[in-house]
Amino acid sequence: MLLGAIVGWGLLSPLAKSRGWASGPVDDWTSGSKGWIVWVSLAIMLADSVMSLGWLVLRPLVIHGPRWYNEARERLRNGNFWSSIRFQQPGRGSYTALGSSEHFDSHRLRSRSRSVSNPKRRLEQDDFPEVDAPPAHLVSNWVVLVLLILSIAFCVFAIRVVFGPLVPFYAIFLSIVLALLLSVMGVRAQGETDLNPVSGISKLTQLVFALVVPNSNPNAVTINLLAGAISESGALQAGDMMQDLKTGHLLGASPKAQFYGQMIGSAVGAVVSAGVYNLYTSVYEIPGGMFQVPTGYVWIFTARLVTGKGLPYMAWQWALGAGCIFAVLTMVRIKGQGRWWQAWIPGGIAVAVGMYNTPSFTLARTIGGLVNWYWRCYKKREDTPVIVMASGLILGEGLLSILNLLLASMSVPHL
């Protein structure tokens, strides 16, 4: 992010201003250099997203493809290919919440001793899936299927009510299908890396819709924005629920209780968030000086970029060059997984975020990263105090922002 801020605001922004490519005020999103460098950052995000998500899809084939091919060929030779393709129901059993560390350590030592004494037993244990919750605490497949169909129908209904005939039915259904597929990809990426690539997923959907919806369609930008929003929201919610369910599984919580709790929280949160947003817009100007909402401009600029509309002078040349550079860098980062030098290869998403956000946003995170590095690497201390301090800063800013909002809504004068 710091590299993106230096390149974007220290090099590209003055260059675009001095050459006349962005002749307006610097902080103007339309004619200023602030809006000009967004196009370069979008190209970097698209290149990084396509390469990263492409590798995420192809990696199982590259790693396990030869083994799958040999197994399939062996089964075809033995004549039991189709009989071996079936869904196996994992064993069900009961489990309890994690107990004390002494109980957990003793159980682990007993299991390890049995496995070491019998290597065959260790291999058999590794082949079995982890014991899931008892059947009474699981959500049935019928409930999931019915609620999935109802949620899809409600999504289609809401889009038609809000946007009317501007968005055709084929675009709505295609965006939902892409959201379902890319949600699985996002969940897998978050489970493996602890990062949900929702930004890349939305940009990938916008790129697909740029190919599906012709540029001659007067509503191409609106359709593109809506498709990306549906896919990103699906992947984001899927990743959040996966983390919640995994935490509940480790603690021995009931998946059914978590499932219905998530449904209640989603319904209440939708109403509360809409009310809070209306309260903010009634007090502050959004977008405005205090709340510039840069991500909103990123979305609309992405839709214009992939549909070829509204690009400023010299923007596509620099965007194409930056995209090619970070496509190569992303491939190098993928190739260098596990190597010591991989951490020194800049990530495209982080660089792009540092470019389209103001330097104050990036510098604050740079200071936090330096504090974390000093505490963990230089002082060799545990990271728990740093996490607690960061949580306190976030909580304090959030509470005071709500307090300021309430005071401003009651027309309390500033000091």
N, C-alpha and C positions, 0 to 999 in steps of 0.2 A: 504493500500500500504506500509506503514511503517513497519507493522508486516511482510508482505511478504519479504521486503528487509532484515529485521533482520533474519528471519528464513532461507531465501535462501542464502544470502551472508554471514551472520554471523555464521550460523550453518551448513547447508547442504553443501555449497561449500568447507569449510575447511575439513569437514568430508569425502567428496568424494575424495578430493585431498590426504589426509593422508592415507586413506584406499586403495588407488590405483585404485579406480573405475574410476577416470578421471585423468590419469597420464600426460596428455599434459599440455601445458600452460593454465593458468586460463582463459584467454580471448579467447581461441580457442573454436569455436562453435561445433567442431567435437569430439575432444579428451579431451578438458578441462572441468573444473567444471562449467564453464559458460554454456556450452551446456548440461551438465548433469542435472542441476537443472531445465532446461527448461522442461524436461519430467515430472517432478513433478508438475510444474505449469500448464502444459497442462492437466494433470489428474484432477487438481482442477477446471480448467475452464470447462472441460467436465462435471464433476459431478454437478457443480453449474448450468450450462446451462440446462442440462437434467431435473433437479429438478424444476428449476424456470419456464422453458417453459412448462413443464408438468403440473404444477399447473396453469399456465395461461390458458391452454386449458381446464383443468378440473374444474376450479373455477366456470364458469357459470353453469355447470351441478350440482355442489355441492350446490350452493347458490339458483339457480332458478329451479333446477330439480324437486323437489317435487311440486312446484306450477305449472310448465308446465305439469306434469303428471296429477294432479288433474283437470286442465282445459281441457286437451285432453280427459280424461275419462268422464268429464261432457258433452263435446260436442258430443262424441260418443254416450252417453246415450240419448241426445236430437236429434240426427240424423243430426246435422249441422256441422259436423267436417270438411268436405272438402270445404264447402261453406265459412267457416271462415278463410281458409288458402288462402290469397291473398295479393298481394302487394298493399298497400294503398299509394296513391299519396299525399304527404303533401301539404298543402295549399301554394299557391304562392302569393307573394305580393311584394311591393316595399319597399326598405329601404334606409336610407341615412347613411352617415358616422357618427361616434360618434361626437356629438357636444360638447359644453362646459360642464363643470362639473355641473353648475347650472341647465342646461337643463336636463341633465341625472338624477340628484338628484330629480328634480321636477317630472319628468316622473316616476321615481321609487316610489316616495312617493304616487303619484296618483294611480299607479297600486296596491301598497300595501294597500292603504286605501280601494280600491274597493274589494280587496281579503279578507281583514279582515272583512269588513261589510257583505260579502256574502261567507261563507265557501264553499258552493257548487260550486260557480264560481271559487274559488281558486283551487279546485280539478280538475275542467274541464280545467283550464288553464295549470295546471301541466301536464295533459295528452297529450296536443297538442305539436308537435315538434316545435322547434324554426323556425321562418320564415326565409326562404332561400332567395337567390337573385331572382330578376325578371327573367322570362323565357328568355328574350332577352340577358341576361348576363350569361347564363348557357351554358356549353359545352354539346352538344347533345350526347346521348348514341351511336349514329351511328359513330360519330367522334372518340369517345373513343374506340369503338370496332374495327374500321378499323385501327386506329393507333396502337392498341395493337397487332393485327395480323401482321401488317407490322414490328413492332419492334421485335416480336418473330421470324419472318422470317429472318430479318436482323441479329439477334443474331445467329441463326443457320448457316446462310451463313458465317458470320465472323469467327465462330469457325471452320468451315470446311476449310476455306481458310487458317487460321493460323496454325491449328493443323493437318489438313488432316485426314487420316483414323485412326490416333491414338485414337481419341475419337469417339466411335460409336454413331449412331443416337439415340438409345434408351437412352443413358446416357445424351445426350444433352436435349432431351425432358423431361426426368425425372427431371433434374436439373432445368429446366424452370418451370415445374409444382410445384416443391418444393419452388422455389423462389416466385411464385405467392401466394401460401398458407402462407408461412412464412412471407411475406411482410405484409399481413393482421395482423398477430400476432405482428409483430414489430410496426406497426402503433398503434395498440390498446395499447400495452405496453407503447409506448411513450406518447400517449394521457393520460394515467392514472398515469404514474410515471415520465414523462418528461425525460425518459431514453430509448433509442432505443437499445435493446439487440442484436446488429448486430454480436458481437463476438460469443455469444452463438448460434445464428441462423446458422452462418457458420459452427461452430463446430458440430452442430446437423446434418447438411447436410452431412458433411464429415463422420460422424458416420453412417448415412443411406447408403451412397455409399460404405462404408467398408463392409456392409452386402450384397449389390447388386452386386458389382463387385468382382469377385473371386480374391484371392491373387495370383493365378497363372498367372493372366493377367500381362504381362510385363509392361503395361501402367497404372497399378492400381493407382500409386501415382499421375501421371499426371491427370487422370480422377478425382481423389478425390480432388485435388487442384482446378480444373476448376469448379467442382460442388459447392464447398464452395464459390468460388469467385462470381459465378452467384447469389447464394442466398443472400450473404452479400450485394452485390451491389444493388440488387433489394430492400431489406429491408431498406438499407441506403437511397436510393433515395426516396422511399415511405415515410419514416419518415420526410425527409427534406421538401418534397412537402406538406405533411400534415401540418407541422408547418407554412409554407408560406401561405397556403390557409386559415388556421385558423386565422392568423394575418390579412390577407386581409378581412376576414369575419367580424372581430371585427371593422375594419376601414371602412367598407362599400365599399371595392374595388370590381371590376368586376371579378368573377372567370374566365371568358373567357379571359380577358386581362392577368390575371396571368398565365393561362394555356399556352397561346402562348408565353408569356414572358419566361416561364420556358423552353419551347422547344427551343427558340432562344438561351437562355443562356446555355443550355446543349450542343447544337451543337458547339457554339463558345468555351465553356469551354473545350470540348474534344480536340479540335485542339490546344488551347493555352496550356493546361496542358501537352500534348504530346511534344510540342515544348520546354516548360520549362524543362521537364524531360531530353530531349536530350541535352539541354544546360548544365544542371547539370552534366550529365554523361560525357560530353566532357571536363569538368573542374575538377571534383572530381572523385575519385574512389568510386563507389557504388556497393556493400558494401565496406566500408573502415574504416579508423580510425575515420574520422569525422562523416560520415553517415553510421552507422553500420546496419541500417534497421532491428532491432530485430523482428519486426512483420513478415517479410519475413521468417525468420528462424522458427518462431512459426508456420506459415502455413505449411512449409515443414515437420517440426517435427510432427505436428498433423497428416498429411497424413501418415507418417511412423508409428506413434503410433497406429492409428486405423487399419492399414493394417498389423501390426506386423512386420515391417521391420526396421532394423537399430537401435534397442534399445541397449544402452550400458549396461555394466554389473551392476547389482543390481538396474537398473533404474525402471524396471516394478514393483518390490516389493515395493519400496518407493512410486511410482506413484499410485499403487493400494491402499496402506494404506492412502495416502493423499486424494485420491478421496473418499474413504469411510468416512473419517472424515468430509470432507466438504459437502458431501451429507447429512449427519446428521445435520450439522450446518445450511445448507440451509433450511431443513425442520423445524428446530427450529425457524429460522428467519421468515419463512412463518407463522408458528403457532403463533408467537409473534407479529404480525402486530397490531399496536396501543398500544402496551405495552411500558413501559418506558425503559425496558432492551433490546429491540430489536436493538437499535442503537449500543449497545456494542457487538453484535454478528458480527464477521468479515464476509464480503462478499467474496465469492470465486473469483470472477472476479478481484476485487481490490487486493486481496492477490497475485493472479497469476501475475498480471501486475507488482507488486512490486518485484516479484521474477525474472522474465525474463528480466526486464530492469536493467540497471546499477544503483547503489545507488545514483549517482548524479541526475538522473532523478526523483527519488522518494523524495530525500531530498529537492529539489527545491519546489515540491508540498507540502511537509510537512511544509515548512516555510510559503508558501502562506496560507495554512490552519490555521496555528497558528496566522498569522496576521489578517485573517478574524475573527477568534474566539475572539481575543483580542478586535477588533473593535466592533463587534456586541454583544458579550456576556458580556465582562468585562466593556467596555465603554458605552454600551447600546446606540449605535449610529445607524443611518440608514446605510444600506449596499450600497447605491448609490455611495459614494466616493470610496469605495473599488472596486466596479465593474468598475468605470471609471479608476482607477489606473491600475487595471489588464488589461483592454482593451488597455491602453496606452503602457504597457509593451509588450503585444503581437504585437501591431501595430509597435512599434519601432523595435523589433527584426525582424519582417517580412520585413520591409522596408530596414533595414541595411543588412539583408541576401541577398536580391535581389541586393543591391548596391555592396556588396562584390562579388557576382557572376558575375556581369557585369565587375567589375574591374579585377577579375581573368581571365575572358574570353579574356580580352584585354591585358593580360600578364603584368599588372601593378605590380611591385614588392611590397612585404610586407614591412612595416616600421620596 
